[in-house]
Amino acid sequence: MLTKGKLTRGKAKVTFSMPALEGVNALYLVGDFNNWSIQENPMERGADGSWSVTVALEPGSYNFRYFDGNSWHNDWQADSYVPNQYGGDNSVVTIEGPAPKKAAAPRKKAAEGDKPKKTTARKKKSE
């Protein structure tokens, strides 16, 4: 399960959670955001046996899965899923970016009578 926080300083805090898994003593969050490292994001086990970890992510879409040391697990409440090269699916989390800034209004053209006059410099007559 995913719980997303608001975008702050270009990143959103996302809490990844999994229910208790029978026979699992360690669980890791792995994905695009940590170069698929099976050690970088260990999950914490709650009193009820569930697992969670919070990471800060920049806007974008990231493939991820959970790894228990032997088996891979998907988050079936992820934003979407994509097939992976091993014949399974990766879970996907998407962090939306800030709203685009409004484009500046085009400047109005000067009215015909407002055009600057052409002038030419003339030499002063010497006496």
C-alpha positions as a printed Julia matrix, in Angstrom:
127×3 Matrix{Float64}:
  0.0     0.0     0.0
  1.21    3.5    -0.79
  0.66    6.65    1.23
  1.89    9.82   -0.49
  2.66   13.11    1.18
  2.59   16.55   -0.42
  5.41   17.72   -2.66
  7.84   19.73   -0.52
 11.14   21.13   -1.82
 10.74   19.07   -4.97
 10.14   15.73   -3.22
  7.2    13.84   -1.77
  7.46   11.47    1.19
  5.96    8.12    0.24
  5.29    5.38    2.78
  5.36    1.88    1.32
  3.52   -0.72    3.41
  2.96   -4.47    3.25
  0.79   -6.65    5.48
  2.36   -9.37    7.63
  3.85  -12.16    5.53
  4.05  -15.65    6.99
  7.63  -16.83    7.54
  9.18  -13.51    6.51
 11.75  -12.07    8.93
 13.1    -9.21    6.79
 11.62   -7.22    3.92
 13.28   -4.67    1.61
 11.87   -2.02   -0.71
 13.71   -2.14   -4.04
 13.16   -0.18   -7.23
 14.28    2.39   -9.76
 14.76    5.01   -7.01
 17.49    2.98   -5.25
 19.01    1.27   -8.3
 17.27   -1.98   -7.3
 19.46   -2.32   -4.21
 18.2    -5.13   -1.97
 19.91   -3.56    1.07
 19.31    0.2     0.79
 15.71    0.43    2.06
 15.03   -2.18    4.76
 11.44   -2.07    5.97
 10.48   -1.83    9.64
  8.22   -4.46   11.15
  5.24   -3.17   13.12
  3.75   -4.75   16.26
  1.04   -6.35   14.1
  3.67   -7.91   11.79
  3.1    -5.43    8.94
  6.03   -3.77    7.19
  6.68   -0.13    6.21
  9.35    2.31    5.1
  9.18    5.96    4.01
 11.3     7.42    1.22
 11.42   10.88   -0.41
 10.87   10.79   -4.18
 11.07   13.46   -6.87
  8.19   13.71   -9.36
  8.13   10.82  -11.82
  7.12    7.18  -12.14
  9.15    4.45  -10.45
  9.02    0.66  -10.78
  9.4    -1.16   -7.47
  8.9    -4.47   -5.64
  9.44   -5.92   -2.19
 12.11   -8.58   -1.54
 12.21  -10.87    1.5
 15.6   -12.46    0.83
 14.07  -15.34   -1.13
 10.96  -14.11   -2.93
  9.71  -10.99   -4.67
  6.35   -9.43   -3.75
  4.21   -6.86   -5.53
  2.12   -4.1    -4.05
 -1.32   -4.87   -5.44
 -2.53   -1.41   -4.44
  0.18    0.4    -6.44
 -0.65    3.13   -8.95
 -0.11    0.74  -11.87
  1.84   -2.32  -13.0
  4.23   -3.06  -15.85
  5.58   -6.38  -17.1
  9.19   -7.04  -16.16
 11.89   -9.0   -17.98
 11.4   -12.04  -15.73
  7.81  -12.77  -16.76
  6.22  -11.06  -13.74
  4.99   -7.57  -13.02
  6.59   -4.6   -11.31
  4.51   -2.28   -9.19
  4.62    1.42  -10.16
  4.36    4.52   -7.99
  3.8     7.9    -9.68
  4.6    11.21   -8.04
  2.9    14.15   -9.71
  4.97   17.28  -10.26
  4.0    20.85   -9.42
  1.32   22.54  -11.49
  2.82   24.17  -14.57
  3.33   27.93  -14.34
  0.99   30.07  -16.39
  2.54   31.52  -19.52
  2.97   35.29  -19.54
  0.31   37.14  -21.5
  1.55   38.33  -24.89
  2.42   42.01  -25.05
  0.15   44.26  -27.03
  1.54   45.76  -30.19
  2.06   49.5   -30.14
 -0.72   51.47  -31.78
  0.09   52.83  -35.24
  0.44   56.38  -33.94
  2.73   55.26  -31.09
  5.62   54.21  -33.31
  8.84   56.06  -32.59
  9.81   58.66  -35.17
 12.87   58.08  -37.28
 15.55   60.67  -36.73
 18.9    61.21  -38.3
 21.82   62.97  -36.76
 23.01   66.08  -38.57
 26.32   67.77  -38.33
 26.28   71.15  -36.71
 27.21   73.97  -39.02
 30.43   75.5   -37.9
 30.77   79.25  -38.07
